[in-house]
Amino acid sequence: MYGKEIADGDRYRIPACSICEDEGIVSLKLEMPGVAKEGLEIKVEGNELSVLGRRGAERESGTYLLRERRGESYRKLFTLDESISRDKIDAAYANGILSLTLHVREAAKPRRIAIA
């Protein structure tokens, strides 16, 4: 499944993604097999988190008899609400899985009110 065509004419695969929230931490995991760490680009602009991963085509010597593996690009956009801190986003990449950790702003966390 491909995402929308981007202005530069490139087409992007939409990476499989899981999102989990636990005690003020939002964890995202995106599958981008074959993408090198240097091929990743993560940006926050306004309320949009953009994740882009590029995997170049490998070139073998000789004549191809079958070629199903090609270079690919992955792209996924997320809309962040005001509760997510834009300044505290962590990223790690291992074994084709990009892990992002987003932190909920302290002011947006629920708080318990003591009864006097």
Backbone as numpy.savetxt, mean C-alpha at the origin, in Angstrom:
# Nx Ny Nz CAx CAy CAz Cx Cy Cz
-7.43 -8.43 -12.13 -8.28 -7.25 -12.13 -7.40 -6.01 -12.13
-7.68 -5.08 -12.98 -6.89 -3.86 -13.08 -7.67 -2.67 -12.53
-6.91 -1.72 -12.05 -7.51 -0.48 -11.58 -7.75 0.45 -12.74
-8.18 1.65 -12.42 -8.45 2.61 -13.47 -7.17 3.00 -14.20
-7.30 3.41 -15.43 -6.14 3.84 -16.19 -5.68 5.19 -15.66
-4.40 5.33 -15.50 -3.83 6.56 -14.96 -3.48 7.48 -16.13
-3.35 8.76 -15.85 -3.15 9.77 -16.89 -1.97 9.47 -17.81
-0.91 8.81 -17.28 0.24 8.54 -18.13 0.03 7.33 -19.03
-1.16 6.72 -18.97 -1.47 5.60 -19.85 -1.11 4.25 -19.27
-0.38 4.22 -18.14 -0.04 2.96 -17.51 -1.27 2.34 -16.89
-1.26 1.02 -16.80 -2.33 0.31 -16.10 -1.70 -0.36 -14.89
-2.47 -0.43 -13.83 -1.97 -0.95 -12.57 -2.84 -2.09 -12.08
-2.21 -3.11 -11.50 -2.95 -4.15 -10.81 -3.29 -3.62 -9.42
-4.42 -4.04 -8.91 -4.82 -3.65 -7.56 -4.35 -4.76 -6.63
-3.43 -4.44 -5.71 -2.91 -5.49 -4.83 -3.96 -5.96 -3.83
-3.91 -7.26 -3.50 -4.77 -7.77 -2.43 -4.37 -7.07 -1.14
-5.35 -6.75 -0.31 -5.10 -5.94 0.88 -5.95 -6.43 2.04
-5.41 -6.35 3.23 -6.20 -6.57 4.44 -5.94 -5.39 5.38
-6.99 -4.99 6.10 -6.90 -3.87 7.02 -7.45 -4.33 8.37
-6.72 -4.03 9.43 -7.12 -4.44 10.77 -6.90 -3.25 11.73
-7.81 -3.09 12.68 -7.67 -2.02 13.67 -7.66 -2.64 15.06
-6.74 -2.19 15.90 -6.65 -2.68 17.26 -6.05 -1.60 18.15
-6.84 -1.12 19.09 -6.39 -0.16 20.10 -5.61 1.02 19.54
-6.17 1.73 18.61 -5.55 2.94 18.10 -4.51 2.74 17.02
-4.36 1.52 16.55 -3.43 1.22 15.47 -4.21 0.60 14.32
-4.01 1.12 13.12 -4.61 0.55 11.92 -3.48 -0.07 11.11
-3.60 -1.37 10.85 -2.57 -2.11 10.11 -3.09 -2.47 8.73
-2.29 -2.16 7.70 -2.61 -2.53 6.33 -1.53 -3.48 5.84
-1.92 -4.52 5.13 -0.98 -5.44 4.51 -1.39 -5.57 3.04
-0.43 -5.30 2.14 -0.68 -5.36 0.71 0.28 -6.36 0.07
-0.25 -7.20 -0.81 0.56 -8.19 -1.52 1.08 -7.58 -2.82
2.41 -7.55 -2.95 3.06 -7.04 -4.17 4.23 -7.94 -4.51
3.95 -9.17 -4.96 5.04 -10.12 -5.21 6.00 -9.65 -6.29
7.27 -9.87 -6.03 8.30 -9.55 -7.02 8.75 -8.11 -7.05
8.13 -7.25 -6.27 8.50 -5.83 -6.24 9.68 -5.67 -5.27
10.74 -5.01 -5.73 11.87 -4.71 -4.86 11.52 -3.51 -3.98
12.16 -3.43 -2.83 11.92 -2.31 -1.91 12.10 -0.97 -2.63
13.08 -0.92 -3.53 13.36 0.33 -4.27 12.23 0.67 -5.26
11.39 -0.29 -5.58 10.28 -0.06 -6.51 9.01 0.41 -5.83
9.07 0.64 -4.52 7.89 1.08 -3.77 7.87 2.58 -3.58
6.69 3.15 -3.64 6.50 4.58 -3.38 5.22 4.73 -2.56
5.35 5.36 -1.39 4.21 5.58 -0.50 4.13 7.07 -0.25
2.95 7.66 -0.52 2.78 9.11 -0.35 1.46 9.40 0.36
1.47 10.48 1.13 0.25 11.01 1.71 0.10 12.43 1.19
-1.02 12.68 0.53 -1.35 14.03 0.05 -2.76 14.35 0.50
-2.88 15.33 1.39 -4.20 15.67 1.92 -4.77 14.48 2.66
-5.93 14.00 2.23 -6.55 12.85 2.90 -6.38 11.56 2.10
-5.42 11.54 1.17 -5.22 10.36 0.32 -3.86 9.71 0.58
-3.88 8.42 0.86 -2.67 7.61 0.99 -2.53 6.81 -0.30
-1.42 6.98 -0.97 -1.17 6.32 -2.25 -0.01 5.34 -2.11
-0.23 4.11 -2.57 0.81 3.08 -2.54 1.03 2.61 -3.97
2.29 2.68 -4.41 2.65 2.29 -5.77 3.85 1.34 -5.69
3.77 0.24 -6.41 4.87 -0.71 -6.48 5.12 -1.09 -7.92
6.38 -1.03 -8.35 6.73 -1.36 -9.74 7.69 -2.53 -9.77
7.37 -3.51 -10.62 8.25 -4.66 -10.83 8.63 -4.67 -12.30
9.93 -4.55 -12.56 10.41 -4.53 -13.94 10.36 -5.92 -14.57
10.33 -5.94 -15.88 10.34 -7.20 -16.62 11.73 -7.80 -16.60
11.80 -9.10 -16.41 13.08 -9.79 -16.45 13.36 -10.20 -17.89
14.59 -10.11 -18.27 14.97 -10.50 -19.64 15.93 -11.68 -19.56
15.52 -12.77 -20.13 16.35 -13.97 -20.18 17.09 -13.99 -21.51
18.25 -14.63 -21.51 18.94 -14.79 -22.79 18.28 -15.95 -23.54
18.32 -15.90 -24.84 17.70 -16.95 -25.64 16.35 -16.52 -26.18
15.66 -17.46 -26.78 14.34 -17.21 -27.37 13.27 -17.76 -26.43
12.28 -16.94 -26.14 11.20 -17.39 -25.28 10.34 -18.41 -26.02
10.02 -19.51 -25.36 9.05 -20.47 -25.85 7.69 -20.21 -25.22
7.73 -19.66 -24.02 6.53 -19.25 -23.29 6.92 -18.10 -22.39
6.12 -17.05 -22.36 6.42 -15.91 -21.50 5.13 -15.41 -20.87
4.90 -15.82 -19.64 3.73 -15.37 -18.90 4.09 -14.37 -17.81
5.37 -14.29 -17.45 5.82 -13.36 -16.43 6.25 -12.06 -17.10
5.68 -10.99 -16.66 5.99 -9.68 -17.22 6.20 -8.68 -16.08
6.71 -7.51 -16.44 6.79 -6.44 -15.47 5.38 -5.98 -15.14
5.16 -5.63 -13.89 3.84 -5.17 -13.47 3.99 -4.00 -12.52
2.94 -3.24 -12.43 2.86 -2.19 -11.44 1.59 -2.38 -10.62
1.70 -2.09 -9.34 0.56 -2.19 -8.43 0.26 -0.80 -7.90
-1.02 -0.52 -7.71 -1.40 0.78 -7.15 -2.67 0.64 -6.35
-2.67 1.25 -5.18 -3.86 1.25 -4.33 -3.95 2.60 -3.65
-5.14 3.17 -3.63 -5.40 4.45 -3.00 -6.32 4.26 -1.81
-6.04 4.95 -0.74 -6.87 4.91 0.45 -7.25 6.33 0.84
-8.47 6.52 1.28 -8.90 7.81 1.80 -8.80 7.75 3.31
-8.05 8.68 3.88 -7.85 8.73 5.33 -8.84 9.70 5.94
-9.49 9.29 7.04 -10.35 10.25 7.71 -9.51 11.07 8.69
-10.12 12.02 9.35 -9.38 12.96 10.20 -8.82 12.32 11.45
-9.26 11.11 11.80 -8.75 10.47 13.02 -7.35 9.88 12.84
-6.89 9.72 11.61 -5.58 9.13 11.33 -4.50 10.21 11.30
-3.42 9.97 12.04 -2.29 10.91 12.05 -1.52 10.80 10.75
-1.34 11.90 10.07 -0.57 11.92 8.81 0.93 11.86 9.07
1.34 12.24 10.28 2.76 12.33 10.61 3.33 11.04 11.19
2.49 10.07 11.47 2.97 8.86 12.12 2.48 7.63 11.35
3.13 7.38 10.20 2.84 6.20 9.39 4.16 5.44 9.22
4.16 4.18 9.59 5.35 3.34 9.49 5.16 2.32 8.37
6.26 1.95 7.71 6.19 0.99 6.61 7.31 -0.04 6.74
6.98 -1.28 6.41 7.97 -2.37 6.36 7.62 -3.24 5.16
8.65 -3.85 4.56 8.43 -4.69 3.38 9.27 -5.95 3.47
8.62 -7.09 3.37 9.33 -8.37 3.41 8.52 -9.43 2.67
9.20 -10.25 1.89 8.60 -11.38 1.19 7.37 -10.99 0.36
7.42 -9.84 -0.29 6.33 -9.42 -1.17 5.13 -8.83 -0.46
5.23 -8.62 0.85 4.13 -8.04 1.63 4.56 -6.68 2.17
3.81 -5.65 1.81 4.04 -4.31 2.34 3.13 -4.14 3.55
3.71 -3.82 4.70 2.96 -3.60 5.93 3.02 -2.12 6.29
1.87 -1.51 6.44 1.78 -0.11 6.85 1.09 -0.06 8.21
1.61 0.78 9.09 1.01 0.97 10.41 0.63 2.44 10.52
-0.66 2.68 10.67 -1.19 4.03 10.82 -1.66 4.20 12.25
-1.45 5.36 12.80 -1.78 5.62 14.20 -2.98 6.57 14.27
-3.91 6.23 15.16 -5.07 7.10 15.40 -4.62 8.23 16.31
-5.02 9.45 15.98 -4.66 10.61 16.81 -5.23 10.46 18.21
-4.47 10.92 19.18 -4.90 10.81 20.58 -6.27 11.43 20.80
-6.51 12.59 20.18 -7.78 13.29 20.37 -8.95 12.50 19.80
-8.69 11.59 18.86 -9.76 10.82 18.24 -10.03 9.49 18.96
-9.13 9.10 19.87 -9.31 7.83 20.59 -10.43 7.99 21.61
-11.22 6.94 21.78 -12.25 7.02 22.83 -11.59 7.06 24.20
-12.21 7.74 25.12 -11.66 7.79 26.47 -12.76 7.51 27.46
-12.36 6.89 28.54 -13.31 6.53 29.58 -13.47 7.71 30.54
-14.70 7.97 30.91 -14.98 9.07 31.82 -15.36 8.49 33.17
-14.64 8.93 34.20 -14.89 8.44 35.56 -16.15 9.08 36.13
-16.86 8.34 36.86 -18.08 8.83 37.50 -17.74 9.24 38.92
-18.07 10.48 39.25 -17.74 11.01 40.59 -18.76 10.58 41.62
